[in-house]
């Protein structure tokens, strides 16, 4: 059963600013998350019960998962560099 995928406005704006080649890879990853949010290179964020991140090359998709409602909320999309977090 497909999950509902909601992209928060800040993540949507970040996605618009990403170069087209990377944006296509991220959109492909979001489509895959729509079917199964626990597939791919994901990790649960520490001390946050619903928060996860998915790695797509140099980019990270941060999202919350609500299994009881089959809902995924993408909260941020950020580029990972040597100085990032």
Gaussian input, Z-matrix of N, CA and C with variables (Angstrom, degrees):
# hf/3-21g

backbone

0 1
 N
 C     1     B1
 C     2     B2     1     A1
 N     3     B3     2     A2     1     D1
 C     4     B4     3     A3     2     D2
 C     5     B5     4     A4     3     D3
 N     6     B6     5     A5     4     D4
 C     7     B7     6     A6     5     D5
 C     8     B8     7     A7     6     D6
 N     9     B9     8     A8     7     D7
 C    10    B10     9     A9     8     D8
 C    11    B11    10    A10     9     D9
 N    12    B12    11    A11    10    D10
 C    13    B13    12    A12    11    D11
 C    14    B14    13    A13    12    D12
 N    15    B15    14    A14    13    D13
 C    16    B16    15    A15    14    D14
 C    17    B17    16    A16    15    D15
 N    18    B18    17    A17    16    D16
 C    19    B19    18    A18    17    D17
 C    20    B20    19    A19    18    D18
 N    21    B21    20    A20    19    D19
 C    22    B22    21    A21    20    D20
 C    23    B23    22    A22    21    D21
 N    24    B24    23    A23    22    D22
 C    25    B25    24    A24    23    D23
 C    26    B26    25    A25    24    D24
 N    27    B27    26    A26    25    D25
 C    28    B28    27    A27    26    D26
 C    29    B29    28    A28    27    D27
 N    30    B30    29    A29    28    D28
 C    31    B31    30    A30    29    D29
 C    32    B32    31    A31    30    D30
 N    33    B33    32    A32    31    D31
 C    34    B34    33    A33    32    D32
 C    35    B35    34    A34    33    D33
 N    36    B36    35    A35    34    D34
 C    37    B37    36    A36    35    D35
 C    38    B38    37    A37    36    D36
 N    39    B39    38    A38    37    D37
 C    40    B40    39    A39    38    D38
 C    41    B41    40    A40    39    D39
 N    42    B42    41    A41    40    D40
 C    43    B43    42    A42    41    D41
 C    44    B44    43    A43    42    D42
 N    45    B45    44    A44    43    D43
 C    46    B46    45    A45    44    D44
 C    47    B47    46    A46    45    D45
 N    48    B48    47    A47    46    D46
 C    49    B49    48    A48    47    D47
 C    50    B50    49    A49    48    D48
 N    51    B51    50    A50    49    D49
 C    52    B52    51    A51    50    D50
 C    53    B53    52    A52    51    D51
 N    54    B54    53    A53    52    D52
 C    55    B55    54    A54    53    D53
 C    56    B56    55    A55    54    D54
 N    57    B57    56    A56    55    D55
 C    58    B58    57    A57    56    D56
 C    59    B59    58    A58    57    D57
 N    60    B60    59    A59    58    D58
 C    61    B61    60    A60    59    D59
 C    62    B62    61    A61    60    D60
 N    63    B63    62    A62    61    D61
 C    64    B64    63    A63    62    D62
 C    65    B65    64    A64    63    D63
 N    66    B66    65    A65    64    D64
 C    67    B67    66    A66    65    D65
 C    68    B68    67    A67    66    D66
 N    69    B69    68    A68    67    D67
 C    70    B70    69    A69    68    D68
 C    71    B71    70    A70    69    D69
 N    72    B72    71    A71    70    D70
 C    73    B73    72    A72    71    D71
 C    74    B74    73    A73    72    D72
 N    75    B75    74    A74    73    D73
 C    76    B76    75    A75    74    D74
 C    77    B77    76    A76    75    D75
 N    78    B78    77    A77    76    D76
 C    79    B79    78    A78    77    D77
 C    80    B80    79    A79    78    D78
 N    81    B81    80    A80    79    D79
 C    82    B82    81    A81    80    D80
 C    83    B83    82    A82    81    D81
 N    84    B84    83    A83    82    D82
 C    85    B85    84    A84    83    D83
 C    86    B86    85    A85    84    D84
 N    87    B87    86    A86    85    D85
 C    88    B88    87    A87    86    D86
 C    89    B89    88    A88    87    D87
 N    90    B90    89    A89    88    D88
 C    91    B91    90    A90    89    D89
 C    92    B92    91    A91    90    D90
 N    93    B93    92    A92    91    D91
 C    94    B94    93    A93    92    D92
 C    95    B95    94    A94    93    D93
 N    96    B96    95    A95    94    D94
 C    97    B97    96    A96    95    D95
 C    98    B98    97    A97    96    D96
 N    99    B99    98    A98    97    D97
 C   100   B100    99    A99    98    D98
 C   101   B101   100   A100    99    D99
 N   102   B102   101   A101   100   D100
 C   103   B103   102   A102   101   D101
 C   104   B104   103   A103   102   D102
 N   105   B105   104   A104   103   D103
 C   106   B106   105   A105   104   D104
 C   107   B107   106   A106   105   D105
 N   108   B108   107   A107   106   D106
 C   109   B109   108   A108   107   D107
 C   110   B110   109   A109   108   D108
 N   111   B111   110   A110   109   D109
 C   112   B112   111   A111   110   D110
 C   113   B113   112   A112   111   D111
 N   114   B114   113   A113   112   D112
 C   115   B115   114   A114   113   D113
 C   116   B116   115   A115   114   D114
 N   117   B117   116   A116   115   D115
 C   118   B118   117   A117   116   D116
 C   119   B119   118   A118   117   D117
 N   120   B120   119   A119   118   D118
 C   121   B121   120   A120   119   D119
 C   122   B122   121   A121   120   D120
 N   123   B123   122   A122   121   D121
 C   124   B124   123   A123   122   D122
 C   125   B125   124   A124   123   D123
 N   126   B126   125   A125   124   D124
 C   127   B127   126   A126   125   D125
 C   128   B128   127   A127   126   D126
 N   129   B129   128   A128   127   D127
 C   130   B130   129   A129   128   D128
 C   131   B131   130   A130   129   D129
 N   132   B132   131   A131   130   D130
 C   133   B133   132   A132   131   D131
 C   134   B134   133   A133   132   D132
 N   135   B135   134   A134   133   D133
 C   136   B136   135   A135   134   D134
 C   137   B137   136   A136   135   D135
 N   138   B138   137   A137   136   D136
 C   139   B139   138   A138   137   D137
 C   140   B140   139   A139   138   D138
 N   141   B141   140   A140   139   D139
 C   142   B142   141   A141   140   D140
 C   143   B143   142   A142   141   D141
 N   144   B144   143   A143   142   D142
 C   145   B145   144   A144   143   D143
 C   146   B146   145   A145   144   D144
 N   147   B147   146   A146   145   D145
 C   148   B148   147   A147   146   D146
 C   149   B149   148   A148   147   D147
 N   150   B150   149   A149   148   D148
 C   151   B151   150   A150   149   D149
 C   152   B152   151   A151   150   D150
 N   153   B153   152   A152   151   D151
 C   154   B154   153   A153   152   D152
 C   155   B155   154   A154   153   D153
 N   156   B156   155   A155   154   D154
 C   157   B157   156   A156   155   D155
 C   158   B158   157   A157   156   D156
 N   159   B159   158   A158   157   D157
 C   160   B160   159   A159   158   D158
 C   161   B161   160   A160   159   D159
 N   162   B162   161   A161   160   D160
 C   163   B163   162   A162   161   D161
 C   164   B164   163   A163   162   D162
 N   165   B165   164   A164   163   D163
 C   166   B166   165   A165   164   D164
 C   167   B167   166   A166   165   D165
 N   168   B168   167   A167   166   D166
 C   169   B169   168   A168   167   D167
 C   170   B170   169   A169   168   D168
 N   171   B171   170   A170   169   D169
 C   172   B172   171   A171   170   D170
 C   173   B173   172   A172   171   D171
 N   174   B174   173   A173   172   D172
 C   175   B175   174   A174   173   D173
 C   176   B176   175   A175   174   D174
 N   177   B177   176   A176   175   D175
 C   178   B178   177   A177   176   D176
 C   179   B179   178   A178   177   D177
 N   180   B180   179   A179   178   D178
 C   181   B181   180   A180   179   D179
 C   182   B182   181   A181   180   D180
 N   183   B183   182   A182   181   D181
 C   184   B184   183   A183   182   D182
 C   185   B185   184   A184   183   D183
 N   186   B186   185   A185   184   D184
 C   187   B187   186   A186   185   D185
 C   188   B188   187   A187   186   D186
 N   189   B189   188   A188   187   D187
 C   190   B190   189   A189   188   D188
 C   191   B191   190   A190   189   D189
 N   192   B192   191   A191   190   D190
 C   193   B193   192   A192   191   D191
 C   194   B194   193   A193   192   D192
 N   195   B195   194   A194   193   D193
 C   196   B196   195   A195   194   D194
 C   197   B197   196   A196   195   D195
 N   198   B198   197   A197   196   D196
 C   199   B199   198   A198   197   D197
 C   200   B200   199   A199   198   D198
 N   201   B201   200   A200   199   D199
 C   202   B202   201   A201   200   D200
 C   203   B203   202   A202   201   D201
 N   204   B204   203   A203   202   D202
 C   205   B205   204   A204   203   D203
 C   206   B206   205   A205   204   D204
 N   207   B207   206   A206   205   D205
 C   208   B208   207   A207   206   D206
 C   209   B209   208   A208   207   D207
 N   210   B210   209   A209   208   D208
 C   211   B211   210   A210   209   D209
 C   212   B212   211   A211   210   D210
 N   213   B213   212   A212   211   D211
 C   214   B214   213   A213   212   D212
 C   215   B215   214   A214   213   D213
 N   216   B216   215   A215   214   D214
 C   217   B217   216   A216   215   D215
 C   218   B218   217   A217   216   D216
 N   219   B219   218   A218   217   D217
 C   220   B220   219   A219   218   D218
 C   221   B221   220   A220   219   D219
 N   222   B222   221   A221   220   D220
 C   223   B223   222   A222   221   D221
 C   224   B224   223   A223   222   D222
 N   225   B225   224   A224   223   D223
 C   226   B226   225   A225   224   D224
 C   227   B227   226   A226   225   D225
 N   228   B228   227   A227   226   D226
 C   229   B229   228   A228   227   D227
 C   230   B230   229   A229   228   D228
 N   231   B231   230   A230   229   D229
 C   232   B232   231   A231   230   D230
 C   233   B233   232   A232   231   D231
 N   234   B234   233   A233   232   D232
 C   235   B235   234   A234   233   D233
 C   236   B236   235   A235   234   D234
 N   237   B237   236   A236   235   D235
 C   238   B238   237   A237   236   D236
 C   239   B239   238   A238   237   D237
 N   240   B240   239   A239   238   D238
 C   241   B241   240   A240   239   D239
 C   242   B242   241   A241   240   D240
 N   243   B243   242   A242   241   D241
 C   244   B244   243   A243   242   D242
 C   245   B245   244   A244   243   D243
 N   246   B246   245   A245   244   D244
 C   247   B247   246   A246   245   D245
 C   248   B248   247   A247   246   D246
 N   249   B249   248   A248   247   D247
 C   250   B250   249   A249   248   D248
 C   251   B251   250   A250   249   D249
 N   252   B252   251   A251   250   D250
 C   253   B253   252   A252   251   D251
 C   254   B254   253   A253   252   D252

   B1=1.4540
   B2=1.5293
   B3=1.3347
   B4=1.4616
   B5=1.5293
   B6=1.3060
   B7=1.4567
   B8=1.5261
   B9=1.3329
   B10=1.4617
   B11=1.5224
   B12=1.3083
   B13=1.4597
   B14=1.5177
   B15=1.3205
   B16=1.4588
   B17=1.5312
   B18=1.3259
   B19=1.4629
   B20=1.5223
   B21=1.3336
   B22=1.4648
   B23=1.5284
   B24=1.3087
   B25=1.4642
   B26=1.5380
   B27=1.3591
   B28=1.4719
   B29=1.5362
   B30=1.3192
   B31=1.4654
   B32=1.5267
   B33=1.3042
   B34=1.4679
   B35=1.5299
   B36=1.3207
   B37=1.4603
   B38=1.5241
   B39=1.3326
   B40=1.4638
   B41=1.5251
   B42=1.3182
   B43=1.4639
   B44=1.5258
   B45=1.3167
   B46=1.4655
   B47=1.5309
   B48=1.3346
   B49=1.4623
   B50=1.5318
   B51=1.3191
   B52=1.4607
   B53=1.5281
   B54=1.3338
   B55=1.4764
   B56=1.5343
   B57=1.3169
   B58=1.4628
   B59=1.5324
   B60=1.3182
   B61=1.4689
   B62=1.5338
   B63=1.3274
   B64=1.4686
   B65=1.5247
   B66=1.3318
   B67=1.4640
   B68=1.5350
   B69=1.3170
   B70=1.4663
   B71=1.5243
   B72=1.3194
   B73=1.4730
   B74=1.5271
   B75=1.3194
   B76=1.4687
   B77=1.5276
   B78=1.3203
   B79=1.4667
   B80=1.5266
   B81=1.3258
   B82=1.4634
   B83=1.5378
   B84=1.3275
   B85=1.4694
   B86=1.5322
   B87=1.3260
   B88=1.4643
   B89=1.5251
   B90=1.3189
   B91=1.4620
   B92=1.5254
   B93=1.3177
   B94=1.4693
   B95=1.5242
   B96=1.3342
   B97=1.4661
   B98=1.5195
   B99=1.3069
   B100=1.4584
   B101=1.5331
   B102=1.3245
   B103=1.4585
   B104=1.5315
   B105=1.3520
   B106=1.4643
   B107=1.5291
   B108=1.3324
   B109=1.4662
   B110=1.5266
   B111=1.3308
   B112=1.4557
   B113=1.5243
   B114=1.3238
   B115=1.4481
   B116=1.5246
   B117=1.3136
   B118=1.4557
   B119=1.5131
   B120=1.3155
   B121=1.4639
   B122=1.5259
   B123=1.3238
   B124=1.4644
   B125=1.5188
   B126=1.3104
   B127=1.4671
   B128=1.5197
   B129=1.3187
   B130=1.4611
   B131=1.5224
   B132=1.3163
   B133=1.4539
   B134=1.5217
   B135=1.3091
   B136=1.4622
   B137=1.5299
   B138=1.3241
   B139=1.4773
   B140=1.5203
   B141=1.3292
   B142=1.4572
   B143=1.5219
   B144=1.3133
   B145=1.4682
   B146=1.5291
   B147=1.3151
   B148=1.4691
   B149=1.5227
   B150=1.3399
   B151=1.4652
   B152=1.5300
   B153=1.3372
   B154=1.4508
   B155=1.5100
   B156=1.3489
   B157=1.4519
   B158=1.5179
   B159=1.3239
   B160=1.4661
   B161=1.5117
   B162=1.3180
   B163=1.4563
   B164=1.5245
   B165=1.3242
   B166=1.4613
   B167=1.5283
   B168=1.3269
   B169=1.4589
   B170=1.5199
   B171=1.3306
   B172=1.4656
   B173=1.5196
   B174=1.3083
   B175=1.4594
   B176=1.5187
   B177=1.3352
   B178=1.4546
   B179=1.5197
   B180=1.3209
   B181=1.4595
   B182=1.5229
   B183=1.3190
   B184=1.4633
   B185=1.5246
   B186=1.3252
   B187=1.4620
   B188=1.5170
   B189=1.3237
   B190=1.4614
   B191=1.5215
   B192=1.3206
   B193=1.4562
   B194=1.5200
   B195=1.3303
   B196=1.4593
   B197=1.5294
   B198=1.3497
   B199=1.4703
   B200=1.5283
   B201=1.3212
   B202=1.4629
   B203=1.5320
   B204=1.3505
   B205=1.4667
   B206=1.5274
   B207=1.3503
   B208=1.4659
   B209=1.5307
   B210=1.3381
   B211=1.4606
   B212=1.5226
   B213=1.3278
   B214=1.4620
   B215=1.5260
   B216=1.3361
   B217=1.4610
   B218=1.5239
   B219=1.3274
   B220=1.4634
   B221=1.5200
   B222=1.3394
   B223=1.4664
   B224=1.5193
   B225=1.3459
   B226=1.4720
   B227=1.5241
   B228=1.3316
   B229=1.4600
   B230=1.5248
   B231=1.3364
   B232=1.4683
   B233=1.5215
   B234=1.3203
   B235=1.4629
   B236=1.5160
   B237=1.3105
   B238=1.4617
   B239=1.5146
   B240=1.3333
   B241=1.4617
   B242=1.5293
   B243=1.2873
   B244=1.4677
   B245=1.5282
   B246=1.3282
   B247=1.4553
   B248=1.5230
   B249=1.3325
   B250=1.4553
   B251=1.5125
   B252=1.2915
   B253=1.4585
   B254=1.4760
   A1=108.95
   A2=117.79
   A3=119.87
   A4=112.15
   A5=114.22
   A6=121.92
   A7=109.10
   A8=115.97
   A9=120.49
   A10=107.41
   A11=116.54
   A12=121.95
   A13=108.76
   A14=116.26
   A15=121.49
   A16=107.88
   A17=116.81
   A18=121.62
   A19=107.52
   A20=116.08
   A21=121.11
   A22=109.84
   A23=116.71
   A24=122.25
   A25=113.12
   A26=120.14
   A27=118.67
   A28=112.52
   A29=117.40
   A30=120.99
   A31=110.21
   A32=116.33
   A33=121.40
   A34=110.71
   A35=116.61
   A36=121.11
   A37=110.85
   A38=116.72
   A39=120.44
   A40=110.00
   A41=117.00
   A42=121.89
   A43=111.16
   A44=117.31
   A45=121.49
   A46=112.24
   A47=117.29
   A48=121.44
   A49=113.19
   A50=117.75
   A51=122.05
   A52=109.19
   A53=117.62
   A54=120.37
   A55=111.18
   A56=116.35
   A57=122.87
   A58=113.11
   A59=117.92
   A60=120.34
   A61=111.13
   A62=116.39
   A63=120.28
   A64=110.96
   A65=116.28
   A66=120.48
   A67=110.71
   A68=117.00
   A69=120.06
   A70=111.06
   A71=117.00
   A72=120.26
   A73=111.00
   A74=116.34
   A75=120.24
   A76=109.84
   A77=117.43
   A78=120.26
   A79=111.01
   A80=116.65
   A81=120.79
   A82=109.77
   A83=117.00
   A84=121.13
   A85=110.50
   A86=117.71
   A87=120.54
   A88=110.93
   A89=116.55
   A90=120.03
   A91=110.49
   A92=116.68
   A93=120.51
   A94=110.77
   A95=117.20
   A96=120.94
   A97=110.86
   A98=116.39
   A99=121.49
   A100=110.34
   A101=116.54
   A102=121.59
   A103=112.20
   A104=116.65
   A105=120.82
   A106=108.97
   A107=118.23
   A108=120.40
   A109=113.33
   A110=118.39
   A111=121.16
   A112=112.70
   A113=117.11
   A114=122.49
   A115=108.53
   A116=118.08
   A117=121.38
   A118=111.12
   A119=115.51
   A120=121.92
   A121=108.86
   A122=116.28
   A123=121.05
   A124=109.83
   A125=115.21
   A126=121.85
   A127=108.09
   A128=114.93
   A129=119.97
   A130=108.62
   A131=117.22
   A132=121.30
   A133=109.08
   A134=115.99
   A135=121.21
   A136=111.88
   A137=114.90
   A138=123.77
   A139=113.93
   A140=117.22
   A141=121.50
   A142=107.47
   A143=117.83
   A144=120.77
   A145=115.72
   A146=119.05
   A147=119.79
   A148=113.05
   A149=118.43
   A150=121.78
   A151=112.05
   A152=115.05
   A153=123.72
   A154=108.95
   A155=115.66
   A156=120.55
   A157=107.69
   A158=114.96
   A159=121.30
   A160=108.05
   A161=116.51
   A162=122.03
   A163=109.69
   A164=115.37
   A165=122.59
   A166=106.02
   A167=116.75
   A168=120.90
   A169=110.25
   A170=116.70
   A171=121.28
   A172=112.38
   A173=117.53
   A174=122.21
   A175=110.96
   A176=115.61
   A177=122.04
   A178=108.88
   A179=115.43
   A180=121.89
   A181=105.86
   A182=116.58
   A183=121.09
   A184=107.47
   A185=115.55
   A186=118.66
   A187=111.30
   A188=114.60
   A189=122.95
   A190=108.09
   A191=116.61
   A192=122.24
   A193=108.72
   A194=115.84
   A195=122.71
   A196=107.69
   A197=117.46
   A198=120.99
   A199=114.05
   A200=117.70
   A201=120.14
   A202=111.96
   A203=117.01
   A204=121.16
   A205=112.62
   A206=116.83
   A207=121.86
   A208=110.70
   A209=115.16
   A210=122.09
   A211=110.29
   A212=115.25
   A213=123.49
   A214=106.80
   A215=116.60
   A216=121.18
   A217=107.87
   A218=116.71
   A219=121.83
   A220=106.90
   A221=116.08
   A222=120.54
   A223=112.93
   A224=117.03
   A225=119.48
   A226=109.98
   A227=114.58
   A228=122.75
   A229=105.35
   A230=115.58
   A231=119.71
   A232=110.73
   A233=114.62
   A234=120.31
   A235=108.83
   A236=115.61
   A237=122.13
   A238=108.39
   A239=116.34
   A240=121.74
   A241=108.10
   A242=117.43
   A243=120.47
   A244=112.21
   A245=118.01
   A246=120.45
   A247=113.69
   A248=117.14
   A249=121.17
   A250=109.89
   A251=115.23
   A252=124.52
   A253=109.71
   D1=128.45
   D2=-179.10
   D3=-68.68
   D4=146.64
   D5=177.10
   D6=-88.80
   D7=153.66
   D8=171.72
   D9=-80.41
   D10=131.96
   D11=-179.19
   D12=-116.65
   D13=119.30
   D14=178.77
   D15=-116.76
   D16=126.45
   D17=177.56
   D18=-103.11
   D19=116.73
   D20=-180.00
   D21=-64.63
   D22=154.16
   D23=-175.60
   D24=-55.51
   D25=-44.53
   D26=178.59
   D27=-60.65
   D28=-38.01
   D29=178.32
   D30=-69.20
   D31=-37.07
   D32=177.97
   D33=-62.83
   D34=-43.54
   D35=179.03
   D36=-65.76
   D37=-40.56
   D38=178.20
   D39=-62.74
   D40=-40.10
   D41=-179.79
   D42=-62.51
   D43=-35.99
   D44=179.14
   D45=-65.71
   D46=-27.72
   D47=-176.84
   D48=-90.76
   D49=-5.74
   D50=-177.80
   D51=-79.45
   D52=139.97
   D53=177.27
   D54=-54.96
   D55=147.38
   D56=-170.49
   D57=-56.48
   D58=-41.32
   D59=-178.87
   D60=-62.74
   D61=-45.84
   D62=178.08
   D63=-69.31
   D64=-37.10
   D65=179.68
   D66=-60.45
   D67=-40.17
   D68=179.20
   D69=-63.80
   D70=-40.13
   D71=177.60
   D72=-65.02
   D73=-40.10
   D74=179.95
   D75=-68.14
   D76=-42.20
   D77=178.27
   D78=-62.15
   D79=-37.55
   D80=176.73
   D81=-63.74
   D82=-41.83
   D83=178.05
   D84=-64.92
   D85=-39.43
   D86=178.23
   D87=-64.37
   D88=-38.66
   D89=177.49
   D90=-64.09
   D91=-41.05
   D92=177.53
   D93=-64.65
   D94=-36.15
   D95=178.34
   D96=-65.91
   D97=-30.21
   D98=178.44
   D99=-59.40
   D100=-35.09
   D101=178.89
   D102=-84.56
   D103=-42.38
   D104=-177.90
   D105=-153.57
   D106=103.74
   D107=-176.44
   D108=-70.80
   D109=-12.48
   D110=-176.49
   D111=-101.43
   D112=16.52
   D113=179.12
   D114=-104.67
   D115=147.30
   D116=179.08
   D117=100.81
   D118=-168.69
   D119=-178.34
   D120=-85.73
   D121=86.13
   D122=-177.49
   D123=-119.38
   D124=159.97
   D125=175.69
   D126=-151.27
   D127=142.01
   D128=176.10
   D129=-78.55
   D130=138.88
   D131=178.41
   D132=-80.78
   D133=140.28
   D134=-175.71
   D135=-64.35
   D136=142.34
   D137=175.40
   D138=59.08
   D139=23.00
   D140=177.41
   D141=-136.46
   D142=104.55
   D143=-170.02
   D144=-63.99
   D145=-26.09
   D146=-177.61
   D147=-109.90
   D148=-4.53
   D149=-171.61
   D150=-92.50
   D151=135.59
   D152=-179.88
   D153=-136.42
   D154=167.04
   D155=170.41
   D156=-136.89
   D157=147.42
   D158=176.12
   D159=-122.77
   D160=132.81
   D161=-179.45
   D162=-92.65
   D163=129.67
   D164=175.25
   D165=-131.94
   D166=90.47
   D167=-175.85
   D168=62.76
   D169=-125.90
   D170=178.47
   D171=-84.50
   D172=0.90
   D173=-175.20
   D174=-105.41
   D175=151.06
   D176=176.99
   D177=-124.73
   D178=132.63
   D179=174.93
   D180=-104.95
   D181=118.46
   D182=178.27
   D183=-99.91
   D184=132.31
   D185=-175.78
   D186=-151.08
   D187=156.94
   D188=175.03
   D189=-108.10
   D190=142.73
   D191=-179.93
   D192=-118.66
   D193=130.40
   D194=176.95
   D195=-121.56
   D196=88.68
   D197=-173.90
   D198=-62.66
   D199=-30.66
   D200=-179.03
   D201=-66.00
   D202=-26.14
   D203=179.24
   D204=-110.28
   D205=3.07
   D206=-174.87
   D207=50.78
   D208=50.47
   D209=-174.86
   D210=-123.72
   D211=135.41
   D212=173.85
   D213=-120.48
   D214=128.18
   D215=177.80
   D216=-118.33
   D217=111.61
   D218=177.43
   D219=-79.96
   D220=117.39
   D221=-175.41
   D222=-96.11
   D223=-30.18
   D224=-178.11
   D225=-158.58
   D226=154.49
   D227=172.13
   D228=-133.23
   D229=118.04
   D230=-175.32
   D231=-133.65
   D232=152.03
   D233=176.60
   D234=-88.22
   D235=136.71
   D236=178.80
   D237=-96.16
   D238=119.96
   D239=176.15
   D240=-123.32
   D241=-177.94
   D242=-179.82
   D243=-67.81
   D244=-18.01
   D245=179.83
   D246=-106.88
   D247=3.47
   D248=-177.87
   D249=-78.40
   D250=141.04
   D251=-178.76
   D252=16.74

